[in-house]
Amino acid sequence: MPNSHVTYSSKCYVTVCVGCDDMFQTSRRDQMTCTGACRVRAHRNGSMTRRKAVCAITKAEPVTLGWAMALSRLCPHLEPAMLAGELEFEDIMPDLNRAFVARVYEALRMTETAP
């Protein structure tokens, strides 16, 4: 099986890249882009500035918007509990990681069975 670069640990975060809008895993809590190229793209096209502006208005950390987007894509059933304040991102990150890993392996299986 090819190396899929999927990390599974308690210090792993799933977020959505500001530059390309793809989901990715990172061990850095504050990482908002998946690559250096996306970091440059996000600054040049203004998406980093927009995310920071939204977060300034909502008094949220910029990285939490990426986490919320990942939550919406991977585990929408957990959104009501998050909105009610019953859960925090640190509580659901293991669920996001499991869902992300499952999606990666599903994609891998699809590519292996494609004609």
C-alpha positions as CSV (number, residue, x, y, z in Angstrom):
1,M,0.0,0.0,0.0
2,P,1.4,3.4,-0.9
3,N,2.4,5.9,1.8
4,S,-0.6,8.1,2.3
5,H,0.9,10.6,4.7
6,V,-2.0,10.3,7.1
7,T,-1.3,11.1,10.7
8,Y,-3.3,9.8,13.6
9,S,-2.5,11.2,17.0
10,S,-4.0,13.4,19.7
11,K,-1.8,16.3,18.5
12,C,-3.2,16.2,15.0
13,Y,-5.6,18.8,13.7
14,V,-7.8,18.7,10.6
15,T,-8.4,22.0,9.0
16,V,-9.3,23.6,5.6
17,C,-6.5,25.4,3.8
18,V,-7.0,29.2,3.3
19,G,-5.2,29.0,0.0
20,C,-6.7,26.1,-1.9
21,D,-9.8,25.1,0.2
22,D,-8.6,21.5,0.6
23,M,-8.7,19.7,3.9
24,F,-5.4,18.6,5.4
25,Q,-3.9,17.3,8.7
26,T,-1.3,19.2,10.6
27,S,0.5,18.8,13.9
28,R,0.6,22.5,14.3
29,R,-2.4,24.0,16.0
30,D,-2.0,27.4,14.2
31,Q,-1.3,26.2,10.7
32,M,-3.8,27.6,8.2
33,T,-2.4,26.5,4.8
34,C,-1.3,23.1,3.6
35,T,1.8,24.3,1.8
36,G,4.1,27.3,1.4
37,A,2.6,27.8,-2.0
38,C,-0.9,28.0,-0.6
39,R,0.4,30.5,2.1
40,V,1.7,32.7,-0.6
41,R,-1.5,32.3,-2.7
42,A,-3.7,33.1,0.4
43,H,-1.8,36.3,1.0
44,R,-1.8,37.4,-2.7
45,N,-5.4,36.7,-3.4
46,G,-6.6,38.2,-0.1
47,S,-8.2,35.1,1.4
48,M,-5.9,35.2,4.4
49,T,-6.8,38.9,5.1
50,R,-10.5,38.0,4.7
51,R,-10.3,35.1,7.1
52,K,-8.5,37.2,9.7
53,A,-11.0,40.0,9.3
54,V,-13.9,37.7,9.9
55,C,-12.2,36.3,12.9
56,A,-11.5,39.7,14.3
57,I,-15.2,40.5,14.1
58,T,-16.2,37.3,15.7
59,K,-13.3,37.4,18.3
60,A,-12.2,33.9,17.2
61,E,-8.8,32.6,16.3
62,P,-8.2,32.5,12.6
63,V,-7.5,28.8,12.6
64,T,-10.9,28.0,14.2
65,L,-12.6,28.9,10.9
66,G,-10.7,26.2,9.1
67,W,-11.6,23.7,11.9
68,A,-15.3,24.7,11.6
69,M,-15.2,24.2,7.8
70,A,-13.6,20.7,8.3
71,L,-16.3,19.9,10.9
72,S,-19.0,20.9,8.5
73,R,-17.6,18.7,5.8
74,L,-16.6,15.7,7.8
75,C,-18.9,15.5,10.9
76,P,-21.9,17.7,10.4
77,H,-23.8,15.7,13.0
78,L,-21.5,17.3,15.7
79,E,-22.3,20.9,14.7
80,P,-25.4,21.2,16.9
81,A,-23.4,20.2,20.0
82,M,-20.7,22.6,19.1
83,L,-23.1,25.5,18.6
84,A,-24.8,24.7,21.9
85,G,-21.4,24.9,23.6
86,E,-21.5,21.2,24.7
87,L,-18.4,20.4,22.8
88,E,-15.2,22.3,21.9
89,F,-12.8,21.8,19.0
90,E,-10.3,19.9,21.1
91,D,-13.1,17.4,22.1
92,I,-14.0,16.7,18.5
93,M,-10.6,16.7,16.8
94,P,-10.2,12.9,17.3
95,D,-13.6,12.4,15.5
96,L,-12.4,14.8,12.7
97,N,-9.2,12.8,12.4
98,R,-11.0,9.5,12.1
99,A,-13.4,10.9,9.5
100,F,-10.5,12.4,7.5
101,V,-8.5,9.2,7.6
102,A,-11.6,7.3,6.5
103,R,-12.1,9.7,3.6
104,V,-8.4,9.4,2.5
105,Y,-8.6,5.6,2.5
106,E,-11.9,5.6,0.7
107,A,-10.2,7.8,-2.0
108,L,-7.3,5.4,-2.1
109,R,-9.5,2.4,-2.6
110,M,-11.3,4.3,-5.4
111,T,-8.0,4.9,-7.2
112,E,-6.9,1.3,-6.8
113,T,-10.1,0.0,-8.3
114,A,-10.4,2.5,-11.1
115,P,-10.0,1.1,-14.6
